[in-house]
Amino acid sequence: MEIKVGFIGCGGIANAHMMRLSQIEGVVFAGMCDIVEEKAREAAEKYGGNVYTDYREMLEKEKIDCCFICVPPFCHEGQELLCIEKNIPFFVEKPVHLDLQKAEEIAEKVKEKNLITSVGYVLRYFDVVDKLKEILKNEQPAIIRGRYYGQVPGEGKGWYSKKGKSGGQLVEQATHIVDMMRYLVGEIEEIYGYKFEGINREIYEGYNVEDASTLVMKFENGIIGNLTCTWLWKGYESEVEIVGKKIMINYRINQVVVDRICRKETYISEVDPMLEEDRSFIKAVYENNPKLIKSDYCDGVKTLRVTLKAHECFEKGVVVKLK
Ligand SMILES: NC(=O)c1ccc[n+]([C@@H]2O[C@H](COP(=O)([O-])OP(=O)(O)OC[C@H]3O[C@@H](n4cnc5c(N)ncnc54)[C@H](O)[C@@H]3O)[C@@H](O)[C@H]2O)c1
């Protein structure tokens, strides 16, 4: 097997993928593209491939089998559409876009071409999440509760704390928990929410996103839930809790605890989920088998829709129906 890979964006997360891909048999790095030439050059020196500063030129010159799009949320400016036009399967980091309409147009084109795509909702690739889904098949949950507490990335410098660049904490980071809630119990039908702001913008120059937010959710299957997020905490903490009759399940990154009142079981993951995610994508491309992908582009857009529509609740004070 040989799979030629191209990268658009050679920053932090791209390097995390390159490191994993270099462990997968058959992967060959063909092109490294970043608008900052030095970053593309450093990646090429370490992993191989030709250096580019324009993704259009890379996609024109290199015969690649798939492309990794690892740019910040505000930098999606046609990379996906060009991959689709050239029938190149792509992996794209979350959140897939900041413009819902454009993301939905891309999703339509992906569907038309039946193209293999994958989105970086990496938590889905923990083995304990498979276990949790297995357990849920025999349970009837009533409540799901999510939490994402962290600190402002990069001490408020850079693009994370600018609304027009990251979309804010919910769209950019807590998206992982929204996605996990959908993955575990199904589609969200209706949301309402509030945001809190004012503390971080006094501390960090140019900070213009929420400090905290909370959402109330009704799922299509009748399950009710909520999510609370903040960038006022330190480090990162996240969890999802699910409650049904005489069962409470707590999921935290690589750990699942199932409490059945008289019996408590703990499952701890033994896998590197990003390696699993990359392996699945490469295999899916090689075998042309979309079933190996746990979050494709169209699914990633559904998570994006929840987080962007939440801002309609915050701004307009209305309940938003997602269908
Ligand atoms: N799945 C995860 O757990 C996870 C973790 C971290 C980051 N991410 C996501 O990955 C994305 C990128 O984050 P990052 O931390 O790597 O950011 P980063 O700023 O470290 O790197 C992004 C790179 O993209 C480059 N870039 C921007 N526009 C470009 C263009 N048009 N063509 C080529 N290169 C371009 C920038 O120069 C930069 O080097 C974000 O959407 C982020 O949410 C996901």
The ligand as an SDF file (V2000), in Angstrom:
LIG
                    3D

 44 48  0  0  0  0  0  0  0  0999 V2000
   -8.9720   17.7610   17.0930 N   0  0  0  0  0  0  0  0  0  0  0  0
   -8.2820   18.3570   18.0330 C   0  0  0  0  0  0  0  0  0  0  0  0
   -8.1920   17.8700   19.1540 O   0  0  0  0  0  0  0  0  0  0  0  0
   -7.5890   19.6650   17.7180 C   0  0  0  0  0  0  0  0  0  0  0  0
   -6.5490   20.1240   18.5400 C   0  0  0  0  0  0  0  0  0  0  0  0
   -5.9220   21.3250   18.1950 C   0  0  0  0  0  0  0  0  0  0  0  0
   -6.3730   22.0590   17.0910 C   0  0  0  0  0  0  0  0  0  0  0  0
   -7.4070   21.5960   16.3340 N   0  0  0  0  0  0  0  0  0  0  0  0
   -7.9430   22.3810   15.2090 C   0  0  0  0  0  0  0  0  0  0  0  0
   -6.9970   22.4610   14.1520 O   0  0  0  0  0  0  0  0  0  0  0  0
   -7.1290   23.7060   13.4770 C   0  0  0  0  0  0  0  0  0  0  0  0
   -5.7530   24.3440   13.4100 C   0  0  0  0  0  0  0  0  0  0  0  0
   -5.2730   24.5440   14.7070 O   0  0  0  0  0  0  0  0  0  0  0  0
   -3.6920   24.6400   15.0390 P   0  0  0  0  0  0  0  0  0  0  0  0
   -3.6050   24.5700   16.5140 O   0  0  0  0  0  0  0  0  0  0  0  0
   -2.9270   23.6750   14.2250 O   0  0  0  0  0  0  0  0  0  0  0  0
   -3.4160   26.1170   14.5460 O   0  0  0  0  0  0  0  0  0  0  0  0
   -1.9900   26.7690   14.2090 P   0  0  0  0  0  0  0  0  0  0  0  0
   -2.2110   28.2210   14.2090 O   0  0  0  0  0  0  0  0  0  0  0  0
   -0.9290   26.1580   15.0620 O   0  0  0  0  0  0  0  0  0  0  0  0
   -1.6970   26.2550   12.7180 O   0  0  0  0  0  0  0  0  0  0  0  0
   -2.4830   26.5970   11.6180 C   0  0  0  0  0  0  0  0  0  0  0  0
   -1.5710   26.7700   10.4090 C   0  0  0  0  0  0  0  0  0  0  0  0
   -2.3740   26.9740    9.2470 O   0  0  0  0  0  0  0  0  0  0  0  0
   -1.6540   27.8780    8.4170 C   0  0  0  0  0  0  0  0  0  0  0  0
   -2.5740   28.4220    7.4120 N   0  0  0  0  0  0  0  0  0  0  0  0
   -3.5570   29.3350    7.5660 C   0  0  0  0  0  0  0  0  0  0  0  0
   -4.1840   29.5610    6.3850 N   0  0  0  0  0  0  0  0  0  0  0  0
   -3.5870   28.7550    5.4700 C   0  0  0  0  0  0  0  0  0  0  0  0
   -3.7930   28.5390    4.0890 C   0  0  0  0  0  0  0  0  0  0  0  0
   -4.7560   29.1620    3.3940 N   0  0  0  0  0  0  0  0  0  0  0  0
   -2.9820   27.6660    3.4420 N   0  0  0  0  0  0  0  0  0  0  0  0
   -2.0020   27.0100    4.1240 C   0  0  0  0  0  0  0  0  0  0  0  0
   -1.7580   27.1790    5.4440 N   0  0  0  0  0  0  0  0  0  0  0  0
   -2.5540   28.0510    6.1220 C   0  0  0  0  0  0  0  0  0  0  0  0
   -1.0770   28.8840    9.4040 C   0  0  0  0  0  0  0  0  0  0  0  0
   -0.0120   29.6190    8.8440 O   0  0  0  0  0  0  0  0  0  0  0  0
   -0.6220   27.9670   10.5410 C   0  0  0  0  0  0  0  0  0  0  0  0
    0.7190   27.5340   10.3850 O   0  0  0  0  0  0  0  0  0  0  0  0
   -8.1680   24.5040   14.2580 C   0  0  0  0  0  0  0  0  0  0  0  0
   -9.4100   24.4570   13.6060 O   0  0  0  0  0  0  0  0  0  0  0  0
   -8.2390   23.8000   15.6040 C   0  0  0  0  0  0  0  0  0  0  0  0
   -9.5080   23.8370   16.2180 O   0  0  0  0  0  0  0  0  0  0  0  0
   -8.0020   20.4140   16.6280 C   0  0  0  0  0  0  0  0  0  0  0  0
  1  2  1  0
  2  3  2  0
  2  4  1  0
  4  5  1  0
  4 44  2  0
  5  6  2  0
  6  7  1  0
  7  8  2  0
  8  9  1  0
  8 44  1  0
  9 10  1  0
  9 42  1  0
 10 11  1  0
 11 12  1  0
 11 40  1  0
 12 13  1  0
 13 14  1  0
 14 15  2  0
 14 16  1  0
 14 17  1  0
 17 18  1  0
 18 19  2  0
 18 20  1  0
 18 21  1  0
 21 22  1  0
 22 23  1  0
 23 24  1  0
 23 38  1  0
 24 25  1  0
 25 26  1  0
 25 36  1  0
 26 27  1  0
 26 35  1  0
 27 28  2  0
 28 29  1  0
 29 30  1  0
 29 35  2  0
 30 31  1  0
 30 32  2  0
 32 33  1  0
 33 34  2  0
 34 35  1  0
 36 37  1  0
 36 38  1  0
 38 39  1  0
 40 41  1  0
 40 42  1  0
 42 43  1  0
M  CHG  2   8   1  16  -1
M  END
$$$$
